[in-house]
Amino acid sequence: MEPQTASQVDTATLDAIQLMLRDLHTRHEEIRHKAAFRGCTSELLSLQQELVDYLLRKKSALMGQQQNGSTAPNYNSFI
């Protein structure tokens, strides 16, 4: 079995980041219902946005891009 090259690892990581971003962008009604019941909807959405921001920064770093001070889109703005 050959060791993975850096580009293979980066590609796998980028794929995983894309999948996680897609999952974070999906409405999970059961989790939202539980958050509403427990009174932590705004905290859930805030945490979700923090995770999206982190993943977008990590994705940019892996792709060799630099953020130029612009803010990332708010993925919870559609809610």
The first five atom37 places (N, CA, C, CB, O) and aatype in JSON, in Angstrom:
{
  "aatype": [12, 6, 14, 5, 16, 0, 15, 5, 19, 3, 16, 0, 16, 10, 3, 0, 9, 5, 10, 12, 10, 1, 3, 10, 8, 16, 1, 8, 6, 6, 9, 1, 8, 11, 0, 0, 13, 1, 7, 4, 16, 15, 6, 10, 10, 15, 10, 5, 5, 6, 10, 19, 3, 18, 10, 10, 1, 11, 11, 15, 0, 10, 12, 7, 5, 5, 5, 2, 7, 15, 16, 0, 14, 2, 18, 2, 15, 13, 9],
  "atom_mask": [
    [1, 1, 1, 1, 1],
    [1, 1, 1, 1, 1],
    [1, 1, 1, 1, 1],
    [1, 1, 1, 1, 1],
    [1, 1, 1, 1, 1],
    [1, 1, 1, 1, 1],
    [1, 1, 1, 1, 1],
    [1, 1, 1, 1, 1],
    [1, 1, 1, 1, 1],
    [1, 1, 1, 1, 1],
    [1, 1, 1, 1, 1],
    [1, 1, 1, 1, 1],
    [1, 1, 1, 1, 1],
    [1, 1, 1, 1, 1],
    [1, 1, 1, 1, 1],
    [1, 1, 1, 1, 1],
    [1, 1, 1, 1, 1],
    [1, 1, 1, 1, 1],
    [1, 1, 1, 1, 1],
    [1, 1, 1, 1, 1],
    [1, 1, 1, 1, 1],
    [1, 1, 1, 1, 1],
    [1, 1, 1, 1, 1],
    [1, 1, 1, 1, 1],
    [1, 1, 1, 1, 1],
    [1, 1, 1, 1, 1],
    [1, 1, 1, 1, 1],
    [1, 1, 1, 1, 1],
    [1, 1, 1, 1, 1],
    [1, 1, 1, 1, 1],
    [1, 1, 1, 1, 1],
    [1, 1, 1, 1, 1],
    [1, 1, 1, 1, 1],
    [1, 1, 1, 1, 1],
    [1, 1, 1, 1, 1],
    [1, 1, 1, 1, 1],
    [1, 1, 1, 1, 1],
    [1, 1, 1, 1, 1],
    [1, 1, 1, 0, 1],
    [1, 1, 1, 1, 1],
    [1, 1, 1, 1, 1],
    [1, 1, 1, 1, 1],
    [1, 1, 1, 1, 1],
    [1, 1, 1, 1, 1],
    [1, 1, 1, 1, 1],
    [1, 1, 1, 1, 1],
    [1, 1, 1, 1, 1],
    [1, 1, 1, 1, 1],
    [1, 1, 1, 1, 1],
    [1, 1, 1, 1, 1],
    [1, 1, 1, 1, 1],
    [1, 1, 1, 1, 1],
    [1, 1, 1, 1, 1],
    [1, 1, 1, 1, 1],
    [1, 1, 1, 1, 1],
    [1, 1, 1, 1, 1],
    [1, 1, 1, 1, 1],
    [1, 1, 1, 1, 1],
    [1, 1, 1, 1, 1],
    [1, 1, 1, 1, 1],
    [1, 1, 1, 1, 1],
    [1, 1, 1, 1, 1],
    [1, 1, 1, 1, 1],
    [1, 1, 1, 0, 1],
    [1, 1, 1, 1, 1],
    [1, 1, 1, 1, 1],
    [1, 1, 1, 1, 1],
    [1, 1, 1, 1, 1],
    [1, 1, 1, 0, 1],
    [1, 1, 1, 1, 1],
    [1, 1, 1, 1, 1],
    [1, 1, 1, 1, 1],
    [1, 1, 1, 1, 1],
    [1, 1, 1, 1, 1],
    [1, 1, 1, 1, 1],
    [1, 1, 1, 1, 1],
    [1, 1, 1, 1, 1],
    [1, 1, 1, 1, 1],
    [1, 1, 1, 1, 1]
  ],
  "atom_positions": [
    [[0.84, -1.18, 0.0], [0.0, 0.0, 0.0], [0.89, 1.24, 0.0], [-0.96, 0.0, 1.22], [1.77, 1.38, 0.86]],
    [[0.67, 2.15, -0.96], [1.5, 3.34, -1.08], [1.02, 4.43, -0.13], [1.51, 3.84, -2.52], [-0.18, 4.6, 0.08]],
    [[1.96, 5.17, 0.43], [1.54, 6.31, 1.26], [0.88, 7.37, 0.39], [2.75, 6.91, 2.01], [1.22, 7.53, -0.78]],
    [[-0.07, 8.08, 0.98], [-0.78, 9.12, 0.24], [0.12, 10.34, 0.05], [-2.07, 9.52, 0.96], [0.88, 10.71, 0.94]],
    [[0.01, 10.95, -1.1], [0.76, 12.17, -1.33], [0.01, 13.33, -0.7], [0.98, 12.42, -2.86], [-1.17, 13.21, -0.34]],
    [[0.7, 14.46, -0.56], [0.08, 15.64, 0.06], [-1.14, 16.09, -0.72], [1.1, 16.79, 0.14], [-2.14, 16.49, -0.13]],
    [[-1.08, 16.02, -2.06], [-2.23, 16.47, -2.85], [-3.43, 15.54, -2.69], [-1.84, 16.56, -4.33], [-4.57, 16.0, -2.72]],
    [[-3.18, 14.24, -2.51], [-4.28, 13.31, -2.27], [-4.94, 13.6, -0.92], [-3.78, 11.85, -2.31], [-6.16, 13.56, -0.81]],
    [[-4.13, 13.89, 0.08], [-4.68, 14.22, 1.39], [-5.46, 15.52, 1.31], [-3.55, 14.32, 2.45], [-6.55, 15.62, 1.86]],
    [[-4.89, 16.53, 0.62], [-5.59, 17.8, 0.47], [-6.91, 17.62, -0.26], [-4.71, 18.8, -0.28], [-7.92, 18.21, 0.12]],
    [[-6.91, 16.81, -1.3], [-8.13, 16.57, -2.06], [-9.18, 15.89, -1.18], [-7.84, 15.71, -3.29], [-10.35, 16.26, -1.21]],
    [[-8.76, 14.9, -0.42], [-9.69, 14.22, 0.48], [-10.23, 15.18, 1.53], [-9.01, 13.01, 1.15], [-11.41, 15.14, 1.87]],
    [[-9.36, 16.03, 2.06], [-9.79, 17.01, 3.07], [-10.75, 18.01, 2.46], [-8.58, 17.73, 3.67], [-11.75, 18.36, 3.07]],
    [[-10.45, 18.48, 1.25], [-11.35, 19.41, 0.57], [-12.71, 18.77, 0.3], [-10.73, 19.9, -0.75], [-13.75, 19.41, 0.46]],
    [[-12.71, 17.52, -0.1], [-13.97, 16.79, -0.31], [-14.76, 16.7, 0.99], [-13.69, 15.37, -0.87], [-15.97, 16.91, 1.0]],
    [[-14.07, 16.39, 2.08], [-14.74, 16.29, 3.38], [-15.3, 17.64, 3.81], [-13.77, 15.75, 4.44], [-16.4, 17.72, 4.36]],
    [[-14.53, 18.7, 3.57], [-15.0, 20.04, 3.92], [-16.26, 20.38, 3.12], [-13.9, 21.1, 3.67], [-17.23, 20.9, 3.68]],
    [[-16.25, 20.08, 1.82], [-17.42, 20.35, 0.99], [-18.64, 19.58, 1.49], [-17.13, 19.98, -0.46], [-19.75, 20.13, 1.54]],
    [[-18.45, 18.34, 1.86], [-19.57, 17.54, 2.38], [-20.1, 18.11, 3.68], [-19.14, 16.09, 2.58], [-21.31, 18.17, 3.9]],
    [[-19.19, 18.53, 4.56], [-19.61, 19.1, 5.84], [-20.33, 20.42, 5.63], [-18.41, 19.29, 6.77], [-21.33, 20.69, 6.3]],
    [[-19.83, 21.26, 4.71], [-20.51, 22.51, 4.42], [-21.92, 22.26, 3.88], [-19.71, 23.34, 3.41], [-22.87, 22.95, 4.25]],
    [[-22.04, 21.27, 3.02], [-23.37, 20.92, 2.5], [-24.29, 20.47, 3.63], [-23.26, 19.81, 1.43], [-25.46, 20.83, 3.67]],
    [[-23.75, 19.67, 4.54], [-24.55, 19.2, 5.67], [-24.96, 20.36, 6.58], [-23.77, 18.16, 6.47], [-26.1, 20.41, 7.04]],
    [[-24.04, 21.27, 6.83], [-24.36, 22.42, 7.68], [-25.38, 23.34, 7.02], [-23.1, 23.2, 8.02], [-26.08, 24.08, 7.7]],
    [[-25.45, 23.31, 5.7], [-26.38, 24.15, 4.97], [-27.75, 23.48, 4.8], [-25.8, 24.49, 3.62], [-28.68, 24.11, 4.3]],
    [[-27.87, 22.24, 5.21], [-29.12, 21.49, 5.11], [-29.97, 21.74, 6.35], [-28.85, 19.99, 4.93], [-29.47, 21.75, 7.47]],
    [[-31.25, 21.94, 6.13], [-32.16, 22.12, 7.27], [-32.4, 20.76, 7.93], [-33.53, 22.76, 6.82], [-32.88, 19.82, 7.3]],
    [[-32.05, 20.68, 9.19], [-32.29, 19.47, 9.97], [-33.43, 19.78, 10.95], [-30.98, 18.99, 10.74], [-33.2, 20.3, 12.04]],
    [[-34.64, 19.45, 10.53], [-35.82, 19.83, 11.29], [-35.84, 19.25, 12.69], [-37.07, 19.4, 10.54], [-36.27, 19.91, 13.64]],
    [[-35.38, 18.01, 12.84], [-35.4, 17.39, 14.16], [-34.49, 18.14, 15.14], [-34.96, 15.91, 14.07], [-34.87, 18.38, 16.28]],
    [[-33.3, 18.51, 14.68], [-32.37, 19.25, 15.54], [-32.92, 20.63, 15.84], [-30.99, 19.35, 14.89], [-32.82, 21.11, 16.97]],
    [[-33.49, 21.29, 14.82], [-34.07, 22.63, 15.03], [-35.22, 22.58, 16.03], [-34.55, 23.21, 13.69], [-35.38, 23.47, 16.86]],
    [[-36.03, 21.54, 15.93], [-37.14, 21.37, 16.86], [-36.62, 21.2, 18.29], [-38.02, 20.16, 16.46], [-37.14, 21.81, 19.23]],
    [[-35.59, 20.36, 18.45], [-35.01, 20.17, 19.78], [-34.42, 21.47, 20.31], [-33.94, 19.09, 19.74], [-34.56, 21.77, 21.5]],
    [[-33.76, 22.24, 19.45], [-33.18, 23.51, 19.87], [-34.28, 24.49, 20.3], [-32.33, 24.13, 18.72], [-34.13, 25.19, 21.3]],
    [[-35.36, 24.53, 19.55], [-36.47, 25.41, 19.91], [-37.08, 24.99, 21.25], [-37.55, 25.39, 18.8], [-37.4, 25.84, 22.08]],
    [[-37.22, 23.7, 21.44], [-37.79, 23.18, 22.69], [-36.9, 23.53, 23.89], [-37.99, 21.66, 22.61], [-37.4, 23.85, 24.97]],
    [[-35.58, 23.48, 23.67], [-34.64, 23.76, 24.76], [-34.31, 25.25, 24.87], [-33.36, 22.98, 24.54], [-33.61, 25.66, 25.8]],
    [[-34.81, 26.05, 23.93], [-34.59, 27.48, 23.98], [-33.19, 27.91, 23.56], [0.0, 0.0, 0.0], [-32.68, 28.92, 24.06]],
    [[-32.57, 27.15, 22.65], [-31.21, 27.5, 22.23], [-31.08, 27.63, 20.71], [-30.22, 26.45, 22.74], [-30.03, 27.32, 20.15]],
    [[-32.15, 28.07, 20.05], [-32.11, 28.2, 18.61], [-31.05, 29.19, 18.14], [-33.47, 28.62, 18.09], [-30.29, 28.89, 17.23]],
    [[-30.99, 30.36, 18.76], [-30.02, 31.36, 18.31], [-28.6, 30.88, 18.55], [-30.26, 32.71, 19.04], [-27.71, 31.15, 17.75]],
    [[-28.37, 30.17, 19.66], [-27.04, 29.62, 19.93], [-26.67, 28.55, 18.9], [-26.98, 29.03, 21.34], [-25.52, 28.47, 18.47]],
    [[-27.62, 27.73, 18.52], [-27.39, 26.7, 17.5], [-27.0, 27.33, 16.17], [-28.65, 25.82, 17.33], [-26.04, 26.91, 15.52]],
    [[-27.75, 28.36, 15.76], [-27.46, 29.02, 14.49], [-26.13, 29.76, 14.54], [-28.58, 30.0, 14.15], [-25.4, 29.79, 13.54]],
    [[-25.8, 30.33, 15.67], [-24.52, 31.01, 15.83], [-23.36, 30.02, 15.72], [-24.46, 31.75, 17.17], [-22.37, 30.28, 15.05]],
    [[-23.5, 28.89, 16.39], [-22.48, 27.85, 16.32], [-22.34, 27.3, 14.91], [-22.8, 26.72, 17.31], [-21.24, 27.04, 14.43]],
    [[-23.47, 27.12, 14.25], [-23.45, 26.64, 12.87], [-22.67, 27.61, 12.0], [-24.89, 26.46, 12.33], [-21.86, 27.19, 11.18]],
    [[-22.9, 28.92, 12.17], [-22.19, 29.91, 11.37], [-20.7, 29.91, 11.69], [-22.77, 31.31, 11.61], [-19.87, 30.06, 10.78]],
    [[-20.34, 29.74, 12.95], [-18.92, 29.66, 13.33], [-18.25, 28.48, 12.64], [-18.78, 29.53, 14.86], [-17.12, 28.6, 12.15]],
    [[-18.94, 27.34, 12.6], [-18.38, 26.16, 11.94], [-18.22, 26.39, 10.44], [-19.28, 24.94, 12.19], [-17.21, 26.0, 9.85]],
    [[-19.21, 27.01, 9.81], [-19.13, 27.31, 8.39], [-17.95, 28.24, 8.12], [-20.45, 27.96, 7.88], [-17.17, 28.0, 7.2]],
    [[-17.81, 29.29, 8.92], [-16.7, 30.23, 8.76], [-15.35, 29.52, 8.89], [-16.8, 31.37, 9.8], [-14.44, 29.75, 8.1]],
    [[-15.23, 28.65, 9.9], [-13.99, 27.9, 10.11], [-13.68, 27.02, 8.91], [-14.09, 27.04, 11.38], [-12.55, 26.99, 8.43]],
    [[-14.69, 26.3, 8.43], [-14.47, 25.4, 7.29], [-14.12, 26.16, 6.02], [-15.71, 24.55, 7.05], [-13.3, 25.7, 5.23]],
    [[-14.73, 27.32, 5.82], [-14.39, 28.12, 4.64], [-12.96, 28.65, 4.72], [-15.38, 29.29, 4.5], [-12.26, 28.7, 3.71]],
    [[-12.53, 29.04, 5.92], [-11.14, 29.48, 6.08], [-10.18, 28.33, 5.82], [-10.91, 30.04, 7.5], [-9.16, 28.5, 5.15]],
    [[-10.49, 27.16, 6.34], [-9.64, 25.98, 6.15], [-9.58, 25.6, 4.67], [-10.15, 24.78, 6.99], [-8.52, 25.26, 4.15]],
    [[-10.72, 25.65, 4.01], [-10.78, 25.34, 2.58], [-9.93, 26.33, 1.8], [-12.24, 25.38, 2.08], [-9.17, 25.92, 0.92]],
    [[-10.04, 27.6, 2.11], [-9.23, 28.62, 1.43], [-7.75, 28.38, 1.65], [-9.61, 30.02, 1.91], [-6.96, 28.5, 0.71]],
    [[-7.37, 28.04, 2.87], [-5.96, 27.78, 3.17], [-5.45, 26.59, 2.38], [-5.77, 27.54, 4.69], [-4.33, 26.62, 1.86]],
    [[-6.24, 25.54, 2.27], [-5.82, 24.36, 1.52], [-5.72, 24.64, 0.03], [-6.8, 23.21, 1.76], [-4.9, 24.05, -0.67]],
    [[-6.53, 25.54, -0.44], [-6.52, 25.88, -1.86], [-5.49, 26.97, -2.16], [-7.91, 26.33, -2.31], [-5.33, 27.38, -3.31]],
    [[-4.79, 27.43, -1.12], [-3.74, 28.42, -1.32], [-4.26, 29.82, -1.52], [0.0, 0.0, 0.0], [-3.56, 30.68, -2.06]],
    [[-5.49, 30.04, -1.1], [-6.08, 31.36, -1.26], [-5.95, 32.12, 0.06], [-7.56, 31.27, -1.7], [-5.88, 31.52, 1.13]],
    [[-5.92, 33.41, -0.04], [-5.88, 34.25, 1.14], [-7.15, 35.06, 1.19], [-4.64, 35.16, 1.16], [-7.63, 35.56, 0.18]],
    [[-7.7, 35.19, 2.38], [-8.86, 36.04, 2.56], [-8.39, 37.47, 2.57], [-9.64, 35.68, 3.86], [-7.43, 37.81, 3.27]],
    [[-9.04, 38.32, 1.83], [-8.63, 39.71, 1.72], [-9.43, 40.62, 2.63], [-8.75, 40.17, 0.29], [-9.7, 41.77, 2.28]],
    [[-9.81, 40.13, 3.78], [-10.54, 40.94, 4.73], [-12.04, 40.97, 4.5], [0.0, 0.0, 0.0], [-12.79, 41.49, 5.32]],
    [[-12.48, 40.4, 3.39], [-13.91, 40.38, 3.15], [-14.55, 39.31, 4.03], [-14.23, 40.12, 1.65], [-13.94, 38.29, 4.33]],
    [[-15.76, 39.57, 4.41], [-16.44, 38.63, 5.29], [-17.09, 37.54, 4.46], [-17.49, 39.34, 6.16], [-17.56, 37.77, 3.34]],
    [[-17.1, 36.36, 5.01], [-17.73, 35.23, 4.33], [-19.24, 35.39, 4.39], [-17.3, 33.88, 4.98], [-19.75, 36.05, 5.3]],
    [[-19.96, 34.81, 3.44], [-21.41, 34.93, 3.46], [-21.99, 34.26, 4.7], [-22.02, 34.32, 2.21], [-21.45, 33.27, 5.2]],
    [[-23.09, 34.8, 5.17], [-23.77, 34.24, 6.33], [-24.72, 33.15, 5.83], [-24.53, 35.35, 7.14], [-25.73, 33.46, 5.2]],
    [[-24.4, 31.9, 6.11], [-25.21, 30.8, 5.63], [-26.52, 30.64, 6.39], [-24.43, 29.53, 5.72], [-27.37, 29.86, 5.98]],
    [[-26.68, 31.37, 7.48], [-27.93, 31.32, 8.22], [-28.86, 32.45, 7.84], [-27.65, 31.35, 9.7], [-29.95, 32.57, 8.41]],
    [[-28.47, 33.29, 6.9], [-29.26, 34.45, 6.55], [-30.58, 34.06, 5.89], [-28.48, 35.35, 5.64], [-31.52, 34.85, 5.9]],
    [[-30.65, 32.87, 5.32], [-31.88, 32.43, 4.66], [-32.91, 31.89, 5.64], [-31.56, 31.38, 3.63], [-34.03, 31.57, 5.25]],
    [[-32.54, 31.78, 6.91], [-33.42, 31.16, 7.91], [-34.39, 32.18, 8.46], [-32.61, 30.54, 9.06], [-35.21, 31.85, 9.32]]
  ]
}
